[in-house]
């Protein structure tokens, strides 16, 4: 690594030196490469050869640097991969990986059980809890948990923004269109929406959700 870095640094271009008489000199070759104001030196036949040689030398250094950069990056990737492979064999990693796999199996099994129990028993639990509600109460507390009912009002769902905007503007409901469809305005024009089949807007009827949770524990 140290040898490669040394080779790379030796390939770096050397900046020209400004002399007292206002000429830029290549310190490696002693050639005049330009004047103080940045004007390149006038080239005779030998100067052309020198300029060409300088350009090719810099391009060679550029290629050398690019190869060194790619090699160093590949070496970094290799070192990182070896470190990761070694880490995967460590007792700490193997223990954590085993725990993660076990937790995944438990989660998958619990998800299946939850889906089955919810489909099989929640409708019956909800029906029983609904019969026990008193007055305006929307929840009932059993010894083992609380069953709550939440009503979602009807709403209009925008499924295609451009089509909805075009339909609203054509049907005299431009107030519902700003830069996009103003969702808050749709409820105000629900009669107009219900009378027709608006493009890009879907009616979602009222619905009720049932939530269950463990009973609250008094402090």
C-alpha positions as CSV (number, residue, x, y, z in Angstrom):
1,X,0.0,0.0,0.0
2,X,2.8,2.4,0.9
3,X,4.7,1.6,-2.3
4,X,1.5,2.2,-4.4
5,X,1.0,5.6,-2.6
6,X,4.6,6.5,-3.3
7,X,4.2,5.7,-7.0
8,X,1.1,7.7,-7.2
9,X,2.6,10.7,-5.6
10,X,5.6,10.6,-7.9
11,X,3.2,10.6,-10.8
12,X,1.6,13.9,-9.8
13,X,2.3,16.8,-12.2
14,X,4.8,19.5,-11.1
15,X,3.4,23.0,-11.3
16,X,5.4,25.4,-13.6
17,X,7.6,28.0,-11.9
18,X,7.4,31.8,-12.6
19,X,10.8,33.3,-13.2
20,X,11.8,36.9,-12.5
21,X,11.6,37.8,-16.2
22,X,8.0,36.7,-16.3
23,X,8.2,33.3,-17.9
24,X,6.6,30.1,-16.7
25,X,9.2,27.3,-16.7
26,X,8.7,23.6,-16.4
27,X,10.9,22.7,-13.5
28,X,11.3,19.1,-14.7
29,X,12.6,20.0,-18.2
30,X,13.5,23.7,-18.0
31,X,11.2,24.4,-20.9
32,X,9.4,27.7,-21.2
33,X,5.7,26.9,-21.1
34,X,4.1,30.4,-21.0
35,X,4.3,34.0,-19.9
36,X,3.2,35.6,-16.6
37,X,-0.2,36.8,-18.0
38,X,-1.0,33.2,-18.9
39,X,-0.2,33.5,-22.6
40,X,1.3,30.3,-23.9
41,X,4.8,30.6,-25.2
42,X,5.1,30.8,-29.0
43,X,6.2,27.4,-30.2
44,X,8.8,26.6,-32.8
45,X,9.2,23.0,-34.0
46,X,11.1,22.0,-30.9
47,X,8.4,23.8,-28.8
48,X,5.7,21.8,-30.4
49,X,7.5,18.6,-29.6
50,X,7.9,19.8,-26.0
51,X,4.3,20.8,-25.6
52,X,3.2,17.5,-27.1
53,X,5.5,15.7,-24.7
54,X,4.1,17.6,-21.7
55,X,0.5,16.9,-22.7
56,X,1.2,13.2,-23.1
57,X,3.2,13.1,-19.8
58,X,0.2,14.7,-17.9
59,X,-2.2,12.3,-19.5
60,X,0.0,9.4,-18.5
61,X,-0.1,10.7,-14.9
62,X,-3.9,11.0,-15.2
63,X,-4.2,7.3,-16.3
64,X,-1.8,6.3,-13.5
65,X,-3.9,8.1,-10.9
66,X,-7.1,6.6,-12.3
67,X,-5.7,3.1,-12.1
68,X,-4.4,3.7,-8.6
69,X,-7.8,5.0,-7.5
70,X,-9.7,2.0,-8.9
71,X,-7.2,-0.4,-7.4
72,X,-7.4,1.3,-4.0
73,X,-11.2,1.3,-4.1
74,X,-11.3,-2.4,-5.0
75,X,-8.9,-3.1,-2.1
76,X,-11.2,-1.2,0.3
77,X,-14.1,-3.3,-0.9
78,X,-12.2,-6.5,-0.4
79,X,-11.1,-5.5,3.1
80,X,-14.6,-4.5,4.0
81,X,-16.0,-7.8,2.6
82,X,-13.4,-9.8,4.6
83,X,-14.3,-7.9,7.8
84,X,-18.0,-8.6,7.2
85,X,-17.4,-12.3,6.6
86,X,-15.3,-12.5,9.8
87,X,-18.1,-10.6,11.7
88,X,-20.7,-13.1,10.4
89,X,-18.7,-15.9,12.0
90,X,-18.3,-14.2,15.4
91,X,-20.3,-15.7,18.3
92,X,-22.1,-12.4,18.9
93,X,-23.4,-12.2,15.3
94,X,-24.4,-15.9,15.2
95,X,-26.3,-15.5,18.5
96,X,-28.1,-12.3,17.2
97,X,-28.9,-14.0,13.9
98,X,-30.4,-17.0,15.6
99,X,-32.5,-14.7,17.8
100,X,-33.7,-12.7,14.8
101,X,-34.6,-15.9,12.9
102,X,-36.5,-17.2,16.0
103,X,-38.3,-13.9,16.4
104,X,-39.3,-14.0,12.7
105,X,-40.8,-17.5,13.1
106,X,-42.7,-16.4,16.2
107,X,-44.0,-13.3,14.4
108,X,-45.2,-15.3,11.3
109,X,-46.9,-17.9,13.5
110,X,-48.6,-15.1,15.6
111,X,-49.7,-13.3,12.5
112,X,-51.5,-16.4,11.2
113,X,-53.1,-17.0,14.6
114,X,-54.2,-13.4,14.8
115,X,-55.8,-13.6,11.3
116,X,-57.7,-16.8,12.2
117,X,-58.9,-15.7,15.6
118,X,-60.0,-12.3,14.3
119,X,-62.0,-13.8,11.5
120,X,-63.5,-16.5,13.7
121,X,-64.3,-14.7,16.9
122,X,-64.2,-10.9,16.5
123,X,-67.6,-10.7,14.8
124,X,-69.2,-12.6,17.8
125,X,-67.3,-10.5,20.3
126,X,-68.4,-7.3,18.6
127,X,-72.0,-8.5,18.4
128,X,-72.1,-9.3,22.1
129,X,-70.4,-6.0,23.1
130,X,-72.8,-4.0,20.9
131,X,-75.8,-5.5,22.8
132,X,-74.2,-4.4,26.1
133,X,-73.7,-0.7,25.1
134,X,-75.7,1.8,27.1
135,X,-76.8,5.2,25.9
136,X,-74.3,6.9,23.7
137,X,-71.4,4.7,24.8
138,X,-69.2,3.5,22.0
139,X,-67.2,1.0,24.0
140,X,-67.7,-1.8,26.5
141,X,-65.2,-3.1,29.0
142,X,-64.9,-6.8,29.7
143,X,-62.7,-8.1,32.4
144,X,-60.2,-9.2,29.8
145,X,-60.3,-6.2,27.4
146,X,-62.2,-3.3,25.9
147,X,-64.2,-3.4,22.7
148,X,-64.7,0.0,20.9
149,X,-66.7,1.0,17.9
150,X,-65.6,3.8,15.6
151,X,-67.7,5.1,12.8
152,X,-66.1,6.4,9.6
153,X,-68.3,8.9,7.8
154,X,-68.9,8.7,4.1
155,X,-66.3,10.3,1.9
156,X,-65.2,10.8,-1.7
157,X,-61.9,9.4,-2.7
158,X,-60.0,11.0,-5.5
159,X,-58.5,8.2,-7.6
160,X,-57.5,10.2,-10.7
161,X,-56.5,13.8,-10.0
162,X,-56.5,15.1,-13.6
163,X,-59.7,13.4,-14.5
164,X,-61.4,14.6,-11.3
165,X,-60.3,18.2,-11.9
166,X,-61.6,18.1,-15.5
167,X,-64.9,16.6,-14.5
168,X,-65.5,19.1,-11.6
169,X,-64.7,22.1,-13.8
170,X,-67.0,20.9,-16.6
171,X,-69.8,20.3,-14.2
172,X,-69.9,23.6,-12.5
173,X,-67.9,22.6,-9.4
174,X,-64.8,24.6,-10.1
175,X,-64.7,25.7,-6.4
176,X,-63.5,22.2,-5.6
177,X,-60.5,22.7,-7.7
178,X,-57.5,24.7,-6.7
179,X,-54.0,23.6,-7.7
180,X,-55.5,20.1,-7.1
181,X,-58.8,18.8,-5.9
182,X,-59.7,20.3,-2.6
183,X,-60.7,17.3,-0.6
184,X,-62.5,19.4,2.0
185,X,-64.8,20.8,-0.8
186,X,-66.0,17.4,-2.0
187,X,-68.2,16.9,1.1
188,X,-70.0,20.2,0.4
189,X,-71.0,19.1,-3.1
190,X,-71.8,15.5,-2.3
191,X,-75.3,15.8,-3.8
192,X,-73.9,16.8,-7.1
193,X,-71.4,14.0,-7.0
194,X,-74.0,11.4,-6.0
195,X,-76.3,12.4,-8.8
196,X,-73.7,11.6,-11.4
197,X,-70.7,9.2,-11.9
198,X,-67.8,11.6,-11.6
199,X,-64.6,10.8,-13.3
200,X,-61.6,10.1,-11.1
201,X,-63.7,10.2,-7.9
202,X,-64.9,7.2,-6.0
203,X,-67.6,7.1,-3.3
204,X,-66.7,5.4,0.0
205,X,-69.8,4.6,2.1
206,X,-69.9,5.0,5.8
207,X,-68.2,2.2,7.7
208,X,-67.6,1.0,11.2
209,X,-64.4,-0.4,12.7
210,X,-64.1,-2.5,15.8
211,X,-61.0,-2.1,18.0
212,X,-60.0,-4.3,20.9
213,X,-57.3,-3.6,23.5
214,X,-56.3,-4.7,27.0
215,X,-58.2,-3.0,29.8
216,X,-56.8,0.1,31.2
217,X,-55.0,-0.4,34.5
218,X,-55.7,2.2,37.1
219,X,-52.6,3.8,38.6
